[in-house]
Amino acid sequence: MVHGRDRELRVIGHFATDLDPTVLVVRGLSGIGKTATVLQALRQVGAGSSAVRVVRPCSTRPSAHDLDNNRRIDLSAWSVPDHLEHDADFDAAGFLRAVSAGATDGTSGPRVLFVDDVGVLTADRARWLQHLADEAYSLDWRVIAAVRSIAAEPLSDDVEVLELGPLDRVSLRRVLDLELSTPVAADVVEHLRWWSAGNPRLALELAGSLSPAELRGDAAWAGPDGVGSAARRAYRALLAGLDPATTAALAAAPLSPTSAHRDERAVRHPLLALLCREAREADSLGAREAETPVAVAGRPRVAQDALDGLHLDELPARTWAVVAASRRPRVAARAVGVSLLTGRAWTDHAAGPLVPSGVGPEWTDHLWWRDPDGIAEPVRAAGARAAAALLRLEESGSLADPAALRADLRLIGPTPGQDWVGVETQVRALLLLGDVVGARALLADHSGPAADRTVAEIVARDLAAARVAAFDGRAADVRAHLAHAAELRPSVDGWLPARGMRAAADAVVDGTVPVSTMPAQAGSWSARALGEYAADLGAAHLVVGQAEGAVALLTIALEHCAWPYRGRVQVRCDLVEAVLTSTPPGQVGPRAQRLIDPPVAPEERAAPDVAAAWSRLCALLADEGARSTAFEAALHTPPAPMSPWQRVRMLVAYGRYAVTRGGRTAGVAMLDEARTLVRLAGMTGWIKGIDTFLAETEANGGAGPEWEVLGGHEREMVRLAVHGATNSQIAQATFVSERTVVNRLRRAYATLGIRDRRDLVRLAETRPPAWLAGS
């Protein structure tokens, strides 16, 4: 498969099917993809079956093979001469007869002769190629040649040259993803592209020498220590043609992707510069060591670089010991920020898993701002208080004073020069307080270019955007943000926060059943991260119709973290809905009731979607007789405009409640409306949950009692019959004859799928409708 060569493929395909009597010369260094591009182009235009590829044309034993069946054709009698004195020395007609005799016949249209790897196109080889093309055109053949370089310029007007340049970053990434089993980090792809000058074979050679951790970006890679065989072959001719002054200049050139972006005089082919150093008998390793200091585990600067670049495999075992030894507030702040970002809990010392020791209290300034010197003292004090509150939340899952945290965040949010890792922490804090409007505004204020930002900051902003999207129910956006973060650091997919959000998003978009397998570092996650992970998995289980699993996960979630980023209102509502869906009619159990009892402040449910979730929660918790009325009010007269996500949640919750309480007709109608809405909104995973729920209700009790189908008079007669009234008493109370009572009760029995009054009383006790339970 060829990537990034769309224009070249079109040019070659057009030439292969055109009638213009020219020669197409495809030029590019060894490994750039000349052969693959030509063969792909021929197959795309249907010329593959009529093409012949000549290989080793400059050797003493050239040969060819038919692309259709790979039949070998011996051409040793027609090797390419390096000193062709006149055209008669080469029997082009005999060459073509030999090719035609060995190739598949019976094709229509022009045939293509692909002369591969001519090497350096000298004047003699150019004349040979022109002579061959002239003879080939008369026999309805087209000639394409692949060369590494051209030494016979200017060429004839009958020769058309197509240059294969370096691959761009996106195309090279596709090549690496196709060839390697380990995902490659985006910045590593950029480094490979710079060192290889966009040459895919050289990039693969370089990547082959890297460890899986270096490919993923979990360990830093500064560049190669030497030049591989593929690079030596690619640059052999260029190196031989350099004069001493150019060789010396290349040997002294800076070899760092970072310096290359700053220095316009940087070399275009870094590996050629390494070859020049070898040619001048320079100590390549010593020069590299002088340019890039060796990373020694435990050095403060190395720890800071590892944290900024998310090279987490390079962190020493005792991370906090390095932080304390450095006594640098910024290193401490970045260590705390990365720990909050990943959900990890490093426990190096007795002061606590996230409290850095050995540095002053000003480390909290660097958690929020890149340069805190210009920040007012009251705002910095608010930052210190917010950091302390969030660290306690990370360890215990509880929040002592949410109002104070909200006030401190309002002071921090508008300040300039914020670090994006701190922005992600603020976004999560705002979401757990229910302030999704503030979280969106904070993200919008920091949506600028990421050119001068560290890897940790870029990944943090992506995770912050994913959290906001998850809070809003925009599952497709969650997956997009997580994919962008994982492109830069593939190990993000293993972090507990990202795993939970992805599981919930996959359930909503595709109906994927969540996999709750813990990562390898199962014991190193904070209480907050574990609770939020369980909340995400519980929400995913609820989507796909696994309510019992959702109850267990959501209970664990609120026990570990009472303030998850999805907000207390939404997670509590998920728990209550899962309990009522998975258990027989009755009250919420004592364990779940204990988790949902703490009050929710009005400002915590002020956002429109949170208000909708709150109204759904109130309807679920309403008295049995008033629950239908509460659902109707929440669905048709909401306190604020409801997003498609919240309307789906309301329809599904009300539909499930109606079906389990006997109103199957009305409940299925609402679930059908939810089906239509999720298809329009791209949340088709809900369909699986709806179908699973309906199938389970069928299996557990048939179609269920159709209480809601009964008319007003029938409901009144049923109510009186359940409470022990005789047919005569019912007739007097409803002003009808006793025979009418008997007939209507029989019709009600048939509708409910029962035989007699005894079954009616039993059914009313076990599965009562809302209008009967409240009487």
C-alpha positions in Angstrom: 0.0 0.0 0.0 1.4 3.4 -1.0 0.6 6.5 1.2 1.0 10.1 0.4 1.6 9.7 -3.4 -1.8 10.6 -4.9 -0.4 13.1 -7.4 2.4 10.8 -8.4 0.0 7.9 -8.9 -2.1 9.9 -11.2 0.9 11.1 -13.3 2.2 7.5 -13.7 -1.3 6.1 -14.4 -1.9 8.8 -17.0 1.5 8.1 -18.7 0.9 4.3 -18.8 -2.4 4.8 -20.7 -1.5 7.7 -22.9 0.0 7.7 -26.4 2.6 10.4 -26.0 6.0 9.0 -27.2 8.1 10.0 -24.2 10.0 8.2 -21.5 8.9 8.7 -17.8 11.9 8.8 -15.4 10.9 8.4 -11.7 13.7 9.9 -9.6 14.2 9.5 -5.9 16.7 8.2 -3.3 16.9 4.6 -2.5 14.1 3.7 -0.1 11.8 6.6 -1.1 9.3 4.2 -2.7 9.9 4.4 -6.4 9.1 0.8 -7.2 6.1 0.6 -4.9 4.6 3.8 -6.4 5.0 2.7 -10.0 3.6 -0.8 -9.4 0.6 0.6 -7.5 -0.1 3.2 -10.2 0.0 0.5 -12.9 -2.4 -1.7 -11.0 -4.8 1.2 -10.3 -5.2 1.9 -14.1 -5.5 -1.8 -15.0 -2.0 -2.0 -16.6 -0.6 -4.4 -14.1 -1.4 -7.5 -16.2 0.3 -6.0 -19.3 3.4 -4.7 -17.6 6.9 -6.2 -17.3 9.4 -5.1 -14.7 13.1 -5.2 -15.6 15.3 -5.7 -12.5 19.0 -5.4 -12.0 19.3 -3.7 -15.5 22.9 -2.4 -14.7 24.3 -5.8 -13.7 25.8 -8.4 -16.0 22.7 -10.6 -15.5 19.6 -8.5 -15.8 16.2 -10.2 -15.8 12.6 -9.3 -15.9 9.3 -10.7 -14.7 5.7 -10.4 -15.7 3.7 -8.6 -13.0 0.7 -10.8 -13.7 2.3 -14.2 -12.9 5.9 -13.3 -11.8 7.4 -15.5 -14.6 11.2 -14.8 -14.8 12.6 -13.7 -18.1 16.4 -14.0 -18.6 17.9 -10.8 -20.2 21.6 -11.5 -19.6 22.4 -10.9 -23.3 21.1 -7.3 -23.1 22.8 -5.7 -20.1 23.0 -1.9 -19.9 26.3 -0.7 -21.3 28.1 2.0 -19.4 30.0 3.1 -22.5 27.6 3.1 -25.5 29.5 4.5 -28.4 26.6 4.3 -30.9 23.1 3.1 -30.9 23.8 0.0 -32.9 25.8 -1.5 -30.0 22.5 -2.2 -28.3 19.9 -4.5 -29.9 16.7 -2.8 -28.5 14.5 -4.9 -30.8 16.0 -8.1 -29.6 15.6 -6.9 -26.0 11.9 -6.2 -26.5 11.4 -9.6 -28.4 12.9 -11.4 -25.4 10.6 -9.5 -23.0 7.6 -10.1 -25.2 8.3 -13.8 -25.6 8.4 -14.4 -21.9 5.5 -12.1 -20.9 1.8 -12.9 -20.9 0.2 -12.1 -24.3 -3.3 -11.3 -25.3 -3.7 -7.9 -23.7 -5.1 -4.9 -25.5 -3.8 -1.4 -25.4 -0.2 -0.2 -24.8 2.1 -2.3 -22.7 4.4 -1.0 -20.0 8.1 -1.8 -19.6 9.2 -0.7 -16.2 13.0 -0.6 -16.0 13.6 -0.6 -12.2 16.6 0.8 -10.4 18.8 2.1 -13.1 20.9 3.8 -10.4 22.6 7.0 -11.6 21.3 8.0 -15.0 24.6 8.8 -16.8 24.8 10.1 -20.4 25.4 6.6 -21.7 22.5 5.1 -19.8 20.2 8.0 -20.9 21.1 7.3 -24.6 20.4 3.6 -24.0 17.1 4.4 -22.4 16.1 6.7 -25.2 17.0 4.1 -27.8 15.0 1.5 -26.0 12.0 3.9 -25.7 12.1 4.7 -29.5 12.0 1.0 -30.4 9.4 0.3 -27.7 7.0 3.0 -28.9 7.0 1.4 -32.4 5.9 -1.9 -30.8 3.2 -0.2 -28.6 5.2 -0.3 -25.4 5.6 2.5 -22.9 8.8 2.8 -20.9 9.1 3.9 -17.3 12.5 4.0 -15.5 13.3 4.4 -11.9 16.6 6.2 -11.1 18.3 7.4 -7.9 19.8 10.5 -9.5 20.5 12.1 -12.9 24.0 12.9 -14.0 23.2 13.6 -17.6 21.3 16.8 -17.4 19.8 18.4 -19.4 18.0 15.5 -20.7 16.2 15.1 -24.0 12.8 16.8 -24.4 11.4 13.2 -24.9 12.3 12.4 -21.3 9.8 13.4 -18.6 11.1 13.4 -15.0 8.8 12.7 -12.0 10.5 13.5 -8.6 9.5 11.5 -5.5 9.9 13.8 -2.6 9.8 13.1 1.2 6.6 11.8 2.7 4.6 14.2 4.9 4.0 13.4 8.6 0.5 11.9 8.1 1.6 9.6 5.3 4.8 8.5 7.2 2.7 7.7 10.2 0.4 5.5 8.1 3.5 3.6 6.9 4.8 3.1 10.4 1.4 2.0 11.7 1.2 -0.5 8.9 4.6 -2.0 9.4 5.1 -1.8 13.2 3.2 -3.7 15.8 3.7 -0.9 18.4 1.8 2.4 18.1 4.2 5.3 17.5 3.8 8.6 19.3 3.2 11.7 17.1 6.3 13.5 18.2 8.4 10.4 17.6 6.9 10.2 14.1 8.0 13.8 13.6 11.5 13.0 14.8 11.7 9.9 12.6 10.6 12.0 9.7 13.3 14.6 10.3 16.1 12.1 10.7 15.0 10.1 7.7 14.2 13.2 5.5 10.8 11.7 4.9 12.3 8.5 3.4 10.0 5.6 4.5 12.6 2.9 4.3 15.1 4.9 6.4 12.3 5.8 8.9 11.5 2.1 9.3 15.2 1.3 9.7 15.4 3.9 12.5 12.2 2.8 14.1 13.5 -0.8 14.1 16.3 0.2 16.5 13.9 1.8 19.0 12.4 0.1 22.0 8.6 -0.2 22.4 8.8 2.5 25.1 10.7 4.9 22.9 8.2 4.3 20.0 5.3 5.1 22.3 7.0 8.1 23.7 7.1 6.6 27.2 10.9 7.0 27.0 12.8 9.8 25.4 14.6 9.3 22.1 17.1 12.0 21.0 18.2 10.4 17.7 20.4 7.6 16.3 23.9 6.9 17.4 25.0 5.6 14.0 23.9 5.1 10.4 22.2 1.9 9.2 22.8 0.0 6.0 19.7 1.3 4.2 20.8 4.9 4.9 24.4 4.2 3.7 23.0 2.7 0.5 20.7 5.7 0.0 23.4 8.4 0.5 26.4 6.6 -1.0 26.3 8.5 -4.3 25.6 11.8 -2.6 28.5 11.3 -0.1 30.9 10.5 -2.9 30.0 13.6 -4.8 30.6 16.1 -1.9 33.6 18.3 -1.8 35.7 18.6 1.4 34.3 22.0 2.4 30.7 20.7 2.1 31.6 17.6 4.0 33.1 19.6 6.8 30.1 21.9 7.0 27.7 19.0 7.2 29.8 17.3 9.8 29.6 20.4 12.0 25.8 21.0 11.5 23.5 20.7 14.5 21.7 17.4 14.5 18.6 17.9 16.6 15.0 18.3 15.4 14.5 21.1 17.9 17.5 23.1 16.7 16.4 22.4 13.1 13.2 24.3 13.6 15.1 27.3 14.9 18.0 27.2 12.4 17.2 27.7 8.8 20.7 26.5 7.9 20.0 23.1 9.3 20.7 20.1 7.0 18.0 18.5 4.9 19.5 15.0 5.3 20.7 14.5 8.9 21.9 11.0 8.3 24.1 12.3 5.5 25.6 14.6 8.1 26.3 11.7 10.3 28.0 10.0 7.4 30.1 13.1 6.9 31.2 12.9 10.5 32.3 9.4 10.0 34.1 10.3 6.8 36.1 12.9 8.7 36.8 10.3 11.4 34.9 12.3 14.0 33.7 10.5 17.1 30.0 10.5 16.3 29.1 9.2 19.8 31.2 11.8 21.6 29.7 14.6 19.5 26.2 13.4 20.3 27.1 13.2 24.0 28.4 16.7 23.9 25.2 17.9 22.2 22.7 15.9 24.3 23.7 15.1 27.9 23.2 11.6 29.0 19.9 11.1 30.9 20.8 9.8 34.4 17.8 8.6 36.4 17.3 10.7 39.5 18.6 14.0 38.1 16.1 16.8 38.7 16.3 18.2 35.2 15.8 14.7 33.7 12.7 14.2 36.0 11.3 17.5 34.8 11.8 16.7 31.2 10.3 13.3 31.7 7.2 14.8 33.3 6.9 17.5 30.7 7.2 15.0 27.9 5.2 12.3 29.6 8.2 9.9 29.4 6.8 8.2 32.4 8.9 5.0 32.0 12.0 7.2 32.6 10.8 8.3 36.1 12.8 6.7 38.9 11.1 4.4 41.3 11.1 7.1 44.0 9.7 10.1 42.1 9.0 12.2 45.2 12.5 11.7 46.4 13.8 13.3 43.2 11.3 16.2 43.6 12.5 16.8 47.2 16.1 16.6 46.1 15.6 19.2 43.4 13.9 21.7 45.7 12.4 23.3 42.5 8.7 24.2 42.9 8.0 23.7 39.2 9.2 20.1 39.3 6.9 19.5 42.3 4.0 21.2 40.6 4.5 19.2 37.4 4.7 15.9 39.4 1.4 16.7 41.1 -0.2 17.8 37.9 0.8 14.6 36.0 -0.3 12.5 38.9 -3.8 14.2 38.9 -3.9 13.9 35.1 -3.1 10.2 34.9 -4.8 9.2 38.1 -1.7 7.7 39.5 -0.8 7.9 43.2 2.9 7.9 44.0 3.6 7.0 47.6 7.2 7.7 48.3 7.0 9.3 51.7 4.9 9.5 54.8 3.5 13.0 54.1 0.9 11.5 51.7 0.7 10.2 48.2 0.4 13.6 46.5 1.9 16.1 48.9 5.4 17.0 47.7 8.0 17.5 50.5 11.3 19.3 50.4 9.9 22.3 48.4 8.2 25.5 49.6 4.5 26.2 49.5 4.9 28.2 46.3 4.8 25.0 44.3 1.0 25.4 44.0 1.6 28.6 41.9 3.3 26.5 39.3 0.5 24.1 39.2 -1.8 26.7 37.7 0.5 29.2 36.0 3.5 29.0 33.7 4.9 32.3 35.2 3.2 33.1 38.4 5.2 36.2 39.2 2.6 38.6 37.8 -0.3 36.9 39.6 -1.9 38.9 42.5 -1.4 37.5 46.0 -5.1 36.8 46.7 -5.4 34.8 43.5 -2.3 32.8 44.4 -3.7 32.1 47.8 -6.9 30.9 46.2 -4.7 28.6 44.0 -3.1 27.1 47.1 -6.5 26.5 48.8 -7.9 24.9 45.6 -4.8 22.6 45.3 -5.1 21.5 48.9 -8.8 20.7 48.5 -8.3 18.7 45.2 -5.4 16.7 46.7 -7.6 15.7 49.6 -10.3 14.8 47.1 -7.8 12.7 45.2 -6.9 10.6 48.2 -10.3 10.4 50.0 -12.9 11.0 47.3 -14.6 13.6 49.5 -14.9 17.4 49.4 -15.2 19.3 52.6 -16.3 22.8 51.4 -17.5 22.8 47.8 -18.6 26.4 48.0 -15.1 27.6 48.9 -13.6 25.5 46.1 -16.1 27.1 43.7 -15.2 30.6 44.8 -11.4 29.9 44.5 -11.9 28.5 41.0 -13.7 31.6 39.9 -10.6 33.6 41.0 -8.1 31.4 39.2 -10.1 30.9 35.9 -9.8 34.4 34.3 -6.1 34.8 35.0 -3.7 34.8 32.0 -0.7 32.6 31.4 -2.2 29.3 32.7 -0.5 26.0 32.4 -2.8 23.6 30.5 -2.2 20.7 33.0 -3.6 23.1 35.6 -6.5 24.0 33.2 -7.4 20.3 33.0 -7.5 20.1 36.8 -9.7 23.1 37.0 -12.1 21.7 34.3 -12.5 18.5 36.3 -13.1 20.5 39.4 -15.8 22.7 37.8 -17.5 19.6 36.3 -17.7 17.8 39.7 -19.3 21.0 41.1 -21.8 20.9 38.2 -20.5 24.1 36.5 -20.2 22.8 33.0 -20.8 26.3 31.6 -17.7 27.5 33.4 -15.7 24.4 32.2 -16.6 25.1 28.6 -15.7 28.8 29.0 -12.3 27.9 30.5 -11.6 25.5 27.7 -12.5 28.1 25.1 -10.1 30.6 26.7 -7.3 28.2 26.3 -7.9 26.9 22.7 -5.0 28.7 21.2 -2.0 27.1 19.3 0.1 24.5 21.0 3.4 25.3 19.4 5.2 26.3 22.7 3.3 23.8 24.9 4.8 20.6 26.4 3.4 17.2 25.6 1.9 17.0 29.1 0.0 20.3 28.4 -1.3 19.2 25.0 -2.5 15.8 26.3 -4.1 17.6 29.3 -6.1 19.9 27.1 -7.4 16.9 25.1 -8.5 15.1 28.2 -10.2 18.2 29.6 -12.1 18.5 26.3 -13.0 14.8 26.5 -14.3 15.3 30.1 -16.6 18.1 29.1 -17.9 16.1 26.1 -18.6 13.1 28.4 -20.4 15.4 30.8 -22.5 16.7 27.9 -23.2 13.2 26.5 -21.2 13.9 23.2 -19.7 10.4 22.9 -18.3 10.9 19.4 -16.4 14.0 20.6 -15.1 12.0 23.6 -13.6 9.5 21.2 -12.1 12.1 19.0 -10.4 14.0 21.8 -9.1 10.7 23.3 -7.8 9.6 19.9 -5.9 12.9 19.5 -4.3 12.5 23.0 -3.4 8.8 22.2 -1.9 9.9 18.9 0.6 12.0 20.9 1.1 9.5 23.7 -0.4 6.0 22.9 0.0 5.0 26.6 -2.9 7.4 27.4 -5.2 4.6 26.5 -3.9 2.7 29.5 -4.7 5.5 32.0 -7.7 4.9 34.2 -9.5 8.2 33.4 -9.1 7.6 29.6 -10.2 4.0 29.8 -13.4 4.9 31.6 -14.3 7.7 29.2 -13.6 5.5 26.2 -15.7 2.6 27.6 -18.7 4.9 28.2 -18.3 6.6 24.8 -18.0 3.2 22.9 -21.2 2.0 24.7 -23.1 5.0 23.5 -21.9 5.1 20.0 -21.5 1.4 19.1 -23.3 -0.4 21.9 -20.0 -2.0 22.9 -20.2 -4.0 26.1 -17.6 -2.5 28.4 -14.6 -4.5 29.5 -13.7 -3.8 33.1 -10.2 -5.3 33.1 -7.9 -3.2 35.2 -4.6 -2.0 33.8 -1.3 -3.6 34.9 -0.7 -1.0 37.6 -4.0 -1.8 39.3 -2.9 -0.9 42.7 -1.4 2.5 41.9 -4.5 4.5 41.1 -6.0 7.1 43.4 -9.4 6.8 45.1 -10.8 9.5 42.9 -9.6 7.9 39.7 -10.9 4.5 40.7 -14.3 6.0 41.6 -14.6 7.9 38.4 -13.6 4.9 36.4 -16.3 2.8 38.1 -18.8 5.6 37.3 -17.9 5.6 33.7 -18.2 1.8 33.5 -21.5 1.9 35.3 -22.9 4.4 32.9 -21.7 2.2 30.0 -23.4 -0.9 31.5 -26.6 1.1 31.9 -26.5 2.1 28.2 -26.2 -1.5 27.0 -28.9 -2.8 29.3 -26.8 -4.4 32.0 -28.5 -2.8 34.9 -27.3 -5.2 37.6 -23.7 -4.6 36.7 -24.4 -0.9 36.6 -25.7 -1.0 40.2 -22.6 -2.6 41.5 -20.2 -0.3 39.6 -22.1 2.9 40.4 -22.3 2.0 44.1 -18.5 1.4 44.1 -18.1 4.7 42.3 -19.9 6.8 44.8 -18.3 5.0 47.8 -14.8 5.7 46.5 -15.5 9.2 45.1 -18.5 11.1 46.2 -17.6 13.9 43.8 -17.0 12.4 40.3 -16.3 14.6 37.3 -19.7 13.5 35.8 -21.3 15.4 38.7 -23.1 14.0 41.7 -26.6 14.6 40.1 -25.9 12.5 37.0 -24.1 9.7 38.7 -26.8 9.4 41.4 -29.5 9.4 38.8 -27.7 6.6 36.9 -27.5 4.6 40.2 -31.2 5.1 41.0 -32.3 4.3 37.4 -30.1 1.1 37.4 -31.6 0.0 40.8 -35.2 0.5 39.7 -34.6 -1.2 36.4 -32.9 -4.3 37.8 -35.0 -4.9 40.9 -38.7 -5.7 41.5 -41.0 -2.7 42.2 -40.1 -1.2 45.5 -37.9 1.4 47.2 -34.2 2.1 46.5 -32.1 -0.2 48.8 -30.5 1.2 52.0 -27.0 1.1 50.5 -27.9 3.1 47.5 -30.1 5.4 49.6 -27.2 6.3 51.8 -25.1 7.3 48.8 -27.8 9.6 47.3 -29.0 11.2 50.6 -26.4 14.0 50.9 -28.1 17.2 49.6 -27.2 18.9 46.4 -26.8 22.7 46.4 -29.0 24.6 43.9 -25.9 26.0 42.1 -24.7 22.4 41.6 -27.8 21.7 39.4 -28.2 25.1 37.7 -26.9 24.1 34.3 -29.7 23.1 31.9 -28.6 19.5 31.4 -27.9 19.0 35.1 -31.3 20.5 35.8 -32.9 17.9 33.4 -31.0 15.1 35.1 -32.1 16.4 38.5 -35.8 16.4 37.4 -35.3 12.8 36.2 -33.8 11.9 39.5 -36.7 13.5 41.4 -39.2 11.6 39.2 -37.4 8.3 39.9 -37.5 9.0 43.6 -41.1 10.2 43.8 -43.8 8.3 45.6 -45.2 5.5 43.6 -48.5 7.3 43.0 -46.9 10.5 41.9 -44.1 9.1 39.8 -45.9 9.2 36.4 -47.0 12.8 37.0 -43.4 13.7 37.9 -42.1 12.1 34.7 -44.7 13.8 32.6 -43.8 17.2 34.0 -40.0 16.6 33.6 -40.5 15.4 30.1 -43.0 17.9 28.7 -42.4 21.0 30.9 -38.7 20.9 31.7 -37.2 23.8 33.7 -34.8 24.6 30.8 -34.4 23.5 27.1 -33.2 19.9 27.2 -30.4 18.5 25.0 -30.9 15.4 22.9 -28.7 13.5 25.3 -30.9 14.4 28.3 -34.1 13.8 26.4 -33.0 10.3 25.5 -32.2 9.7 29.1 -35.6 10.9 30.2 -37.5 8.9 27.6 -35.5 5.7 28.4 -36.0 6.1 32.2 -39.7 6.9 31.8 -40.2 4.1 29.3 -38.5 1.5 31.5 -40.6 2.7 34.5 -43.8 2.5 32.6 -43.1 -1.0 31.3 -42.1 -2.4 34.7 -45.2 -0.9 36.2 -47.6 -2.4 33.7 -47.9 0.4 31.2 -46.2 -1.5 28.4 -48.0 0.2 25.5 -47.1 3.7 26.8 -43.6 2.6 27.8 -42.8 1.0 24.5 -44.0 4.1 22.7 -41.5 6.2 24.6 -38.7 3.8 24.1 -39.5 3.8 20.3 -39.2 7.6 20.4 -35.9 7.2 22.1 -34.8 4.8 19.4 -35.6 7.4 16.7 -33.8 10.1 18.6 -30.6 8.1 19.2 -30.4 7.3 15.5 -30.6 10.9 14.6 -28.1 11.9 17.3 -25.5 9.2 16.6 -26.0 7.4 19.9 -27.2 4.1 18.6 -25.7 2.1 21.5 -28.8 2.9 23.4 -30.8 0.7 21.0 -29.0 -2.3 22.3 -29.9 -1.4 25.9 -33.5 -0.8 25.0 -33.8 -4.1 23.2 -32.1 -6.0 26.0 -34.5 -4.4 28.6 -37.6 -5.3 26.6 -36.3 -8.9 25.9 -35.7 -9.4 29.7 -39.2 -8.1 30.6 -40.7 -10.5 28.1 -38.7 -13.4 29.5 -39.4 -12.6 33.1 -43.2 -12.1 32.8 -44.4 -12.1 29.2 -45.7 -8.9 28.0 -46.5 -7.8 31.5 -49.8 -6.5 32.8 -51.3 -3.9 30.5 -52.6 -1.7 33.4 -52.4 1.5 31.3 -54.7 0.1 28.6 -57.6 0.0 31.0 -60.1 2.8 30.6 -61.2 5.1 33.3 -64.4 3.1 34.3 -62.4 -0.1 34.2 -59.7 1.3 36.4 -62.3 2.4 39.0 -63.9 -1.0 39.0 -60.5 -2.8 39.3 -59.5 -0.4 42.2 -62.8 -1.2 44.1 -62.4 -5.0 43.4 -58.8 -5.0 44.7 -60.0 -3.3 47.9 -62.6 -6.1 48.5 -65.8 -4.6 47.1 -68.4 -7.0 45.8 -69.9 -6.7 42.3 -73.1 -5.2 43.8 -71.1 -2.6 45.7 -69.1 -1.8 42.6 -72.3 -1.4 40.6 -73.7 1.0 43.2 -70.5 3.1 43.3 -70.2 3.4 39.6 -73.9 3.8 38.7 -74.1 0.7 36.4 -75.8 -2.6 36.5 -74.2 -5.6 38.2 -74.1 -7.4 34.8 -72.1 -4.5 33.4 -69.6 -4.8 36.2 -69.2 -8.5 35.6 -68.6 -8.0 31.8 -66.1 -5.2 32.3 -64.2 -7.0 34.9 -63.9 -10.1 32.6 -62.7 -7.8 29.9 -60.1 -6.3 32.3 -59.0 -9.8 33.3 -58.4 -10.7 29.7 -56.5 -7.5 29.1 -54.2 -8.2 32.1 -53.7 -11.8 31.2 -55.3 -13.2 34.4 -58.2 -15.5 35.2 -60.2 -14.1 38.2 -60.3 -11.7 41.1 -57.8 -13.7 43.1 -55.2 -13.3 40.4 -56.1 -9.6 40.2 -55.4 -9.1 43.9 -52.1 -11.0 43.7 -51.1 -9.0 40.6 -52.0 -5.7 42.3 -49.8 -6.6 45.3 -46.7 -7.6 43.2 -46.9 -5.3 40.2 -49.2 -2.4 40.9 -49.7 0.5 38.5 -49.1 4.1 39.6 -52.8 4.9 39.7 -53.6 1.9 41.9 -50.6 2.2 44.3 -51.6 5.6 45.4 -55.2 4.8 46.1 
